[in-house]
């Protein structure tokens, strides 16, 4: 997977601001790792299925996920961040 640029949806930014300081710091580190090596095993990258086809997930912590879409241009749009229940909100 090639990452050209990363954009942040307004929902992602809102959700990010609601996270604890520690998780926010971890999210920034994960974002840098994702830019450098989106296939790094610690990200646990996987595509979602069913009604969420076209959406991908990476792990920030054991319980926190980032959901994103990959555009044809190679741009990434981080859609949402949070616990597993964020899958229900898309």
N, C-alpha and C positions, 0 to 999 in steps of 0.2 A: 504494500500500500504506500503510495506516494502522498506526502502532505505538502501542499504548496503554501497555503495560509490558513490560519485558524481564526474564525469569527465566533462571536458569542451572542446568541439569541438573548433578548431581554429577559425571558424566563430563566435562562441559565444564570444571568447576572443577579437576578432577584434571589434565586435559590442559593447561589454562592454566598451572598451577603448574610444569609440566615444560618450559615454553618459556623461551627466553632472556629476560633483562631487557628488551632492546631490543624484542623481539617482543611482550612483555607490554605495554609502553608503547604500542606501535603499536596493539595490540588495543583498549586503552582509548580511544584516539583514534577508531578505527573504530567502536566502540560508540556514542560520542557523535554521530558523523556519521550513523550509521544511525538513531538516535533523531530527529535533526533533519530528515534528508532520506533516507529509506530507498531512494529511487530515484536517488541521486547516482551518476553514471556510474562514478566511481572504485571503487565497491563491487562492480561487475560482478555485480549481483544476478541470479540465475537459479534457476528451479525445476528440480529433478532429475526424472528419468524412470525408468520401469521399476519395479523393486522399491523404489525410493526416492521414488516419487510422493508428493507432499505435503511433501517436505523441500525446503528452499531453501538456497542457498549464497551467501555474500558473501566477497570477497577481503580479507584482511588485508595480505598481501604477495603477491609474484608466486607464491610457493609455499605459503602458508598460507591455509587456508579456515576459515570458521565455517559449520557446518551448523545449521539451525534449523527449527522448525515454527511456523506461525502458527495460533493458536487462533481460533475463531469470534468470540471476545470482542475480538479485536484484540491480545491478549497474544502476545508472542513468547517462545519457549523456545529458548535457545541449547543445542544438544544436544552438540556436539563441536567441537573446534578442532584443527587440525594439517595435515600434508601431505596430498596427494591420497589417500593410502592410508586416510584416515579414512572414505572412502566405503565401504570394505569392512567396517568395524566396526559399521555400523548394521544 
